[in-house]
Every structure is written in C-alpha cells, then in structure tokens.
Amino acid sequence: MPEHTHVLFVEDDDVIREATQLALERDGFAVTAMPDGLSGLAAFRADRPDIALLDVMVPGLDGVSLCRRIRDESTVPVIMLSARADSIDVVLGLEAGADDYVTKPFDGAVLVARIRAVLRRFGHAGHPSGAGADGAADGDGVLTFGELEVDTEGMEVRRAGEPVGLTPTEMRLLLEFSGAPGTVLSRDKLLERVWDYGWGGDTRVVDVHVQRLRQKIGQDRIETVRGFGYKLRG
C-alpha cells in the first residue's frame, strides 16, 4: 500500500466523522472528511482519493447515489458504511458498485483491516496459473470461453470483440472463475480469495458481484450450482 493513502470519508455524524478521521490518520492515512454527499462528490472530483468510505445515510446525496456517481467516473475502491447488517441498503450499495461494506458501530482496527484488504486487492489482481480443460489460452495469457476473452496479462476483457469495463474486484472475481473453468467455487472460497477474508464474511457480497459480472459478460456464462456456489461455463 502506498504511503499516505488518501481516504475520502463521508459521514454526517460529527462524532463518528471526527473520531474515525483521527483513528485513520493515526494509522498513516491522509483523510478528507465530508458531512454530506454533495460535498463528498465535490471532494472526490477535486482530490481523486485512493479509496472512498461512504455512509449510506448522509444528507444531500445519499451514500448509495454517491457511490453510483463515483462509479460512473472511476473504478476507485468504495466501502459502504451501514448501521444495519441486514439492511437492504447494503445490497443497494453493492449493486451501485461498492466493493465491500462495514457495519456500524465498527471497531477502528477492523475498519483499517478492511481498508487495507481492499487496497491489496486493487494493487495486484493476481493471475490464474493457467487455463483449465474448458478454456483455451494463447501465448499471451488470453483465455477464451466462447465469445469471452480474458487477458490475464493485460487485465482486459472482451466480449464478442468489444471491451468490457470491469472494476478491479469484478476482474479478480472473473480471474478466479477463468483460472478454474467448470470447477464449482463456493462463496466462502471466493470471499477468501477475492475479498481477502481470512474470517467469515457476508456472502451477499459475492452474490451481488456475481450478478454484476453476469450483466457484463453474459447472464449464462456463470452458472449457479445450488447449495454449493458458482462455476464458469467453458
């Protein structure tokens, strides 16, 4: 992780905002803290931070809408902050393009660990060891699955010859699938490999990202194996 990683933090609660900013700064992060979505969007466009932490319920422009606006302009990692683990807002945030979420109230050490985990994912996508039996690879590391081409060296994806724009998290997820086509990958395994969760995590994160990936590479390309997980069709 680069030194003095710049964090945009959008939170309307003054106490939480100030305490979290101080905690992050003690861990070596540079923090821009904003009290509402509109000022958060302006700060994002002006400063281009390395990562954004967005509370779901902020005035002016709510966190989900702000995430969507950021995702329209950038693939910068986004973590949503939600007061309820079972809230529909969590799913809405992930569908809007967030990469992860943290439930409030949160421990400062846990938040820092999640930030570092996301930044590690974005720093290196990771490469599969090679194509499986159902995927053809050329000498340049391009895996082909029907009309889908995954360039594991250039980190690019094409569908029917047209480029497909993926976020780094979506790219890592696709690399896991394309590295083992036809193999069922459980949600827990994907959480461990893609989200760097050495502990238990919310499998909704996987489900929503698979849904987003399907929309981009084809609904039938990733198959759900009920009770087990997902697999990539060759």
C-alpha positions as CSV (number, residue, x, y, z in Angstrom):
1,M,0.0,0.0,0.0
2,P,1.4,3.4,-0.9
3,E,2.4,5.7,1.9
4,H,-0.2,8.3,3.0
5,T,-3.0,6.6,1.1
6,H,-5.8,9.2,0.6
7,V,-9.2,8.3,2.0
8,L,-12.4,10.2,1.3
9,F,-14.7,9.7,4.3
10,V,-18.3,10.9,4.0
11,E,-20.2,10.7,7.3
12,D,-22.8,13.2,8.7
13,D,-22.4,12.3,12.4
14,D,-19.9,14.8,13.7
15,V,-18.6,12.5,16.5
16,I,-18.2,9.4,14.3
17,R,-16.6,11.5,11.5
18,E,-14.1,13.2,13.7
19,A,-13.2,10.1,15.7
20,T,-12.8,7.9,12.6
21,Q,-10.7,10.5,10.9
22,L,-8.3,10.7,13.8
23,A,-8.1,6.9,14.0
24,L,-7.3,6.6,10.3
25,E,-4.8,9.4,10.4
26,R,-3.0,7.6,13.3
27,D,-2.7,4.6,11.1
28,G,-0.9,6.7,8.4
29,F,-3.9,7.6,6.1
30,A,-4.5,11.0,4.7
31,V,-8.2,11.7,5.2
32,T,-10.6,14.1,3.6
33,A,-13.8,14.0,5.7
34,M,-17.1,15.5,4.4
35,P,-20.5,15.7,6.2
36,D,-22.8,15.1,3.2
37,G,-23.0,13.5,-0.2
38,L,-22.7,16.7,-2.4
39,S,-19.6,17.9,-0.6
40,G,-18.3,14.4,-0.8
41,L,-18.8,14.2,-4.6
42,A,-17.0,17.6,-5.0
43,A,-14.1,16.4,-2.9
44,F,-13.9,13.2,-4.9
45,R,-13.7,15.1,-8.1
46,A,-11.2,17.6,-6.7
47,D,-8.9,15.2,-4.9
48,R,-9.2,11.8,-6.6
49,P,-8.7,9.8,-3.4
50,D,-7.3,6.2,-3.3
51,I,-10.4,4.9,-1.6
52,A,-13.8,6.2,-0.5
53,L,-15.7,5.3,2.7
54,L,-19.4,6.3,2.3
55,D,-22.0,6.2,5.0
56,V,-25.3,5.1,3.5
57,M,-27.5,7.6,5.2
58,V,-26.0,11.1,4.5
59,P,-27.9,14.2,3.6
60,G,-28.0,16.0,0.2
61,L,-26.9,12.9,-1.8
62,D,-27.2,9.6,-0.1
63,G,-24.3,7.2,0.1
64,V,-25.8,4.8,-2.5
65,S,-26.4,7.6,-5.0
66,L,-22.9,9.0,-4.3
67,C,-21.4,5.5,-4.9
68,R,-23.2,5.3,-8.2
69,R,-21.9,8.7,-9.2
70,I,-18.4,7.8,-8.3
71,R,-18.6,4.5,-10.2
72,D,-19.8,6.3,-13.3
73,E,-16.5,8.2,-13.3
74,S,-13.9,5.9,-11.7
75,T,-13.1,2.4,-10.5
76,V,-11.6,3.7,-7.2
77,P,-12.5,1.2,-4.4
78,V,-15.6,2.1,-2.4
79,I,-16.6,0.7,1.0
80,M,-20.1,1.4,2.3
81,L,-20.8,2.0,6.0
82,S,-24.2,0.8,7.2
83,A,-25.9,0.9,10.6
84,R,-27.7,-2.4,10.0
85,A,-26.1,-5.6,8.7
86,D,-29.4,-6.9,7.4
87,S,-30.4,-3.6,5.7
88,I,-31.4,-3.5,2.1
89,D,-29.1,-0.6,1.9
90,V,-26.2,-3.0,2.0
91,V,-27.3,-4.7,-1.2
92,L,-28.2,-1.4,-2.8
93,G,-24.8,-0.1,-2.1
94,L,-23.1,-3.2,-3.6
95,E,-25.4,-3.1,-6.6
96,A,-24.4,0.6,-7.1
97,G,-20.8,-0.5,-7.4
98,A,-19.4,-0.7,-3.9
99,D,-16.6,-3.3,-3.3
100,D,-17.4,-4.0,0.3
101,Y,-19.2,-2.8,3.4
102,V,-18.7,-2.4,7.1
103,T,-21.4,-2.4,9.7
104,K,-21.7,0.4,12.2
105,P,-20.7,0.6,15.0
106,F,-17.3,-0.6,13.9
107,D,-14.0,-1.1,15.6
108,G,-11.3,1.1,14.3
109,A,-8.9,-1.8,13.8
110,V,-11.5,-3.8,11.9
111,L,-12.1,-0.8,9.6
112,V,-8.4,-0.3,8.9
113,A,-8.0,-4.1,8.2
114,R,-10.9,-3.9,5.7
115,I,-9.4,-0.8,4.0
116,R,-6.0,-2.5,3.7
117,A,-7.6,-5.7,2.3
118,V,-9.4,-3.7,-0.4
119,L,-6.3,-1.8,-1.3
120,R,-4.3,-5.0,-1.5
121,R,-6.9,-6.4,-4.0
122,F,-6.7,-3.3,-6.1
123,G,-2.9,-3.2,-6.0
124,H,-2.5,-6.6,-7.7
125,A,-5.2,-8.5,-9.4
126,G,-3.5,-11.9,-9.2
127,H,-3.1,-14.2,-12.1
128,P,-4.5,-17.7,-12.5
129,S,-1.9,-20.4,-13.1
130,G,-3.4,-21.3,-16.5
131,A,-6.4,-22.3,-18.4
132,G,-8.5,-25.2,-17.3
133,A,-9.7,-28.0,-19.5
134,D,-12.5,-25.9,-20.9
135,G,-10.6,-22.7,-21.5
136,A,-8.1,-22.1,-24.4
137,A,-5.1,-19.9,-23.7
138,D,-2.7,-18.4,-26.2
139,G,0.9,-17.5,-25.6
140,D,-0.1,-14.0,-24.4
141,G,-2.2,-15.3,-21.5
142,V,-5.5,-14.7,-23.2
143,L,-8.2,-17.2,-22.1
144,T,-11.1,-17.8,-24.4
145,F,-14.5,-19.0,-23.4
146,G,-16.8,-18.8,-26.4
147,E,-17.2,-15.1,-27.2
148,L,-15.5,-14.1,-24.0
149,E,-11.8,-13.3,-23.9
150,V,-9.9,-12.8,-20.7
151,D,-6.4,-11.3,-21.0
152,T,-4.7,-12.3,-17.7
153,E,-1.6,-10.3,-18.5
154,G,-3.1,-7.0,-19.8
155,M,-6.0,-7.3,-17.3
156,E,-8.5,-6.7,-20.1
157,V,-11.8,-8.5,-21.0
158,R,-13.5,-8.6,-24.4
159,R,-16.9,-10.0,-25.3
160,A,-17.6,-10.6,-28.9
161,G,-14.6,-8.5,-29.6
162,E,-15.9,-5.5,-27.6
163,P,-14.1,-4.3,-24.5
164,V,-15.8,-5.0,-21.2
165,G,-15.3,-2.5,-18.4
166,L,-14.8,-4.2,-15.0
167,T,-13.9,-2.9,-11.6
168,P,-10.8,-4.4,-10.1
169,T,-13.0,-6.5,-7.8
170,E,-15.0,-7.8,-10.7
171,M,-11.8,-8.5,-12.5
172,R,-10.4,-10.5,-9.6
173,L,-13.6,-12.5,-9.4
174,L,-13.5,-13.3,-13.1
175,L,-9.9,-14.4,-12.8
176,E,-10.8,-16.8,-10.1
177,F,-13.5,-18.3,-12.4
178,S,-11.4,-18.3,-15.5
179,G,-8.5,-19.9,-13.7
180,A,-10.7,-23.0,-13.0
181,P,-13.5,-23.2,-15.6
182,G,-16.1,-25.8,-14.9
183,T,-15.0,-26.0,-11.2
184,V,-17.5,-25.0,-8.6
185,L,-16.2,-22.3,-6.3
186,S,-18.0,-21.8,-3.0
187,R,-19.0,-18.4,-1.8
188,D,-16.7,-18.8,1.2
189,K,-13.8,-19.7,-1.1
190,L,-14.5,-16.6,-3.2
191,L,-14.6,-14.4,-0.1
192,E,-11.3,-15.8,0.9
193,R,-9.6,-15.4,-2.5
194,V,-11.2,-12.2,-3.8
195,W,-12.1,-10.2,-0.7
196,D,-9.1,-11.5,1.4
197,Y,-11.4,-12.6,4.2
198,G,-9.4,-14.9,6.4
199,W,-12.5,-14.9,8.6
200,G,-16.2,-15.3,7.9
201,G,-17.9,-12.7,5.7
202,D,-21.3,-11.9,4.3
203,T,-21.9,-14.0,1.2
204,R,-24.2,-11.3,-0.2
205,V,-21.1,-9.5,-1.3
206,V,-20.3,-12.5,-3.5
207,D,-23.8,-12.9,-4.8
208,V,-24.2,-9.2,-5.8
209,H,-20.8,-9.1,-7.5
210,V,-21.6,-12.3,-9.5
211,Q,-24.8,-10.6,-10.5
212,R,-22.9,-7.5,-11.7
213,L,-20.3,-9.6,-13.5
214,R,-23.1,-11.6,-15.3
215,Q,-24.6,-8.4,-16.6
216,K,-21.3,-7.5,-18.2
217,I,-20.0,-10.9,-19.6
218,G,-23.3,-12.6,-20.2
219,Q,-26.0,-14.0,-17.9
220,D,-25.4,-17.6,-18.9
221,R,-21.6,-17.5,-18.6
222,I,-21.5,-18.1,-14.8
223,E,-23.7,-20.9,-13.6
224,T,-25.2,-21.1,-10.1
225,V,-24.8,-24.6,-8.5
226,R,-27.5,-24.5,-5.9
227,G,-26.2,-25.3,-2.4
228,F,-22.5,-25.1,-3.5
229,G,-21.6,-21.9,-5.3
230,Y,-20.8,-20.8,-8.8
231,K,-18.8,-22.0,-11.8
232,L,-17.7,-20.6,-15.2
233,R,-19.1,-22.3,-18.2
234,G,-16.4,-23.0,-20.9
